[in-house]
Amino acid sequence: MDTHTPTHTEALGPRPEPSGPDLRHHGDAEVRDDGSALVDLAVNVRADTPPAWLREHVAASLGRLAAYPDGRAARA
C-alpha cells in the first residue's frame, strides 16, 4: 500500500525550463582560471578600502541611524 501523499510542489508536476536568461549565472564563470584576458568588475570585487569620500559620508550619517522617520514628508 502506498502511503505517500504528494506535496503541493509534487502535485504541480515538473517545472518547465525557463525561456529567459539564466539568472543563476555569475560573471565569474568567464574569468575563472581559464587564462582569459577578461577582468571581473563585479561590485563585490575590490582590493582597497572604500575611498575617503565614501568613508566620510557613511561616518557622517551614523548619527541619524536611530532617528525615527519623519512622516510629514510622506503626508505632504
C-alpha positions as CSV (number, residue, x, y, z in Angstrom):
1,M,0.0,0.0,0.0
2,D,1.4,3.4,-1.0
3,T,1.1,5.9,1.9
4,H,3.0,8.7,0.2
5,T,0.9,11.9,0.0
6,P,2.3,14.3,-2.7
7,T,3.3,17.7,-1.6
8,H,1.8,20.8,-3.3
9,T,5.0,21.1,-5.4
10,E,5.0,17.5,-6.5
11,A,1.3,17.7,-7.4
12,L,2.1,20.6,-9.8
13,G,4.4,18.4,-11.8
14,P,7.9,19.2,-13.2
15,R,8.8,22.8,-13.7
16,P,9.2,23.9,-17.3
17,E,12.7,25.0,-18.4
18,P,13.0,28.8,-18.2
19,S,13.0,30.5,-21.6
20,G,14.7,33.7,-20.4
21,P,18.3,34.4,-19.2
22,D,19.9,32.2,-16.6
23,L,19.5,34.3,-13.5
24,R,21.8,32.0,-11.6
25,H,24.7,32.8,-13.9
26,H,27.5,34.9,-12.4
27,G,30.2,36.8,-14.3
28,D,33.0,34.8,-12.6
29,A,32.3,32.0,-15.0
30,E,34.0,33.9,-17.7
31,V,37.1,34.9,-15.8
32,R,37.8,31.9,-13.6
33,D,41.2,30.3,-14.0
34,D,41.0,29.9,-17.8
35,G,43.7,32.3,-18.8
36,S,41.1,34.8,-20.1
37,A,42.0,38.4,-20.5
38,L,38.7,39.4,-19.0
39,V,38.6,41.3,-15.8
40,D,35.9,40.8,-13.2
41,L,34.4,44.2,-12.4
42,A,31.7,43.0,-10.2
43,V,30.8,45.4,-7.4
44,N,31.8,42.9,-4.7
45,V,35.3,42.7,-6.0
46,R,37.8,45.4,-4.9
47,A,41.3,45.5,-3.5
48,D,41.4,48.6,-1.3
49,T,39.3,50.1,1.5
50,P,36.5,52.4,0.4
51,P,37.6,55.8,-0.8
52,A,37.9,58.6,1.8
53,W,34.8,60.5,0.5
54,L,32.6,57.4,1.0
55,R,34.0,56.7,4.5
56,E,33.3,60.3,5.4
57,H,29.8,60.2,4.0
58,V,29.0,57.0,5.9
59,A,30.5,58.2,9.1
60,A,28.5,61.5,8.9
61,S,25.3,59.5,8.5
62,L,25.7,57.3,11.6
63,G,24.2,59.8,14.0
64,R,20.9,59.6,12.1
65,L,20.5,55.8,12.1
66,A,18.3,55.6,15.2
67,A,16.2,58.6,14.2
68,Y,12.5,57.7,13.8
69,P,11.3,58.7,10.3
70,D,9.5,62.0,10.0
71,G,6.1,61.2,8.4
72,R,5.4,64.8,7.4
73,A,7.1,64.4,4.0
74,A,5.0,61.3,3.3
75,R,1.8,63.1,4.1
76,A,2.5,66.2,2.1
